[in-house]
Amino acid sequence: MRFTLDEMATECSDLHIAMLVTGALAGCLVLHPLTGGVIKMRQVAVDSIFQGQGIGQAMVEYAEIVAIERGFTRMELSARETSVGFYLKLGYETLGEPYEEVTLPHRKMAKPLI
């Protein structure tokens, strides 16, 4: 992906979460504050050598705690179609029809944070 200068400037106000395993970066994600109590989870990634070990789930659950602590009431995300099942298991729901983003099929998903 390529970012514009404006997009890079916006990153400064985003929350970046990383998971380290014995000093190695195993996964990361970005939380981008929106309006009306909504925060968007973006750029969720787990290194292939760490996949299947619960790291993605742990990061998402931690991100939800961080969002709640900062007063957000709803998490939104744009999930690749292949990841929809992962987010459904964590309580997210699909919204609307599938669409293409960065040349891949995606679904908008959301979850109330309580």
Backbone hydrogen bonds, N-H to C=O, Kabsch-Sander energy under -0.5 kcal/mol:
donor,donor_aa,acceptor,acceptor_aa,energy
8,M,4,T,-2.2
9,A,5,L,-2.2
10,T,6,D,-1.9
11,E,7,E,-1.3
12,C,8,M,-0.5
12,C,9,A,-1.1
13,S,10,T,-1.8
14,D,11,E,-1.1
15,L,31,L,-2.7
16,H,14,D,-0.5
17,I,15,L,-0.5
17,I,29,L,-2.8
19,M,27,G,-2.8
20,L,18,A,-0.5
21,V,24,A,-2.8
24,A,21,V,-2.2
26,A,19,M,-3.1
26,A,24,A,-0.7
27,G,19,M,-1.4
28,C,45,A,-2.4
29,L,17,I,-2.2
30,V,42,R,-2.7
31,L,15,L,-3.0
32,H,30,V,-0.5
32,H,40,K,-3.2
34,L,38,V,-2.7
38,V,35,T,-1.0
39,I,74,R,-2.5
40,K,32,H,-2.9
41,M,76,E,-3.1
42,R,30,V,-3.4
45,A,28,C,-2.5
47,D,26,A,-2.8
50,F,47,D,-2.3
51,Q,47,D,-0.7
51,Q,48,S,-0.7
53,Q,50,F,-1.0
58,A,54,G,-2.3
59,M,55,I,-2.5
60,V,56,G,-2.4
61,E,57,Q,-2.6
62,Y,58,A,-2.3
63,A,59,M,-2.7
64,E,60,V,-2.1
65,I,61,E,-1.7
66,V,62,Y,-2.6
67,A,63,A,-2.5
68,I,64,E,-2.5
69,E,65,I,-2.7
70,R,66,V,-1.2
71,G,68,I,-2.1
72,F,67,A,-2.5
73,T,37,G,-2.8
74,R,37,G,-1.7
75,M,111,K,-2.8
76,E,39,I,-2.4
77,L,109,M,-2.3
78,S,41,M,-0.6
79,A,77,L,-0.6
79,A,107,R,-2.8
81,E,105,P,-2.9
83,S,80,R,-2.4
84,V,80,R,-0.6
84,V,81,E,-1.0
87,Y,83,S,-1.7
88,L,84,V,-2.5
89,K,85,G,-2.0
90,L,86,F,-0.6
90,L,87,Y,-0.6
91,G,88,L,-1.8
92,Y,87,Y,-2.3
93,E,110,A,-2.5
95,L,108,K,-3.0
99,Y,106,H,-2.1
101,E,104,L,-2.7
104,L,101,E,-2.3
106,H,99,Y,-3.6
107,R,79,A,-2.4
108,K,95,L,-0.7
109,M,77,L,-2.7
110,A,93,E,-1.9
111,K,75,M,-2.2
113,L,73,T,-2.9
114,I,112,P,-0.6
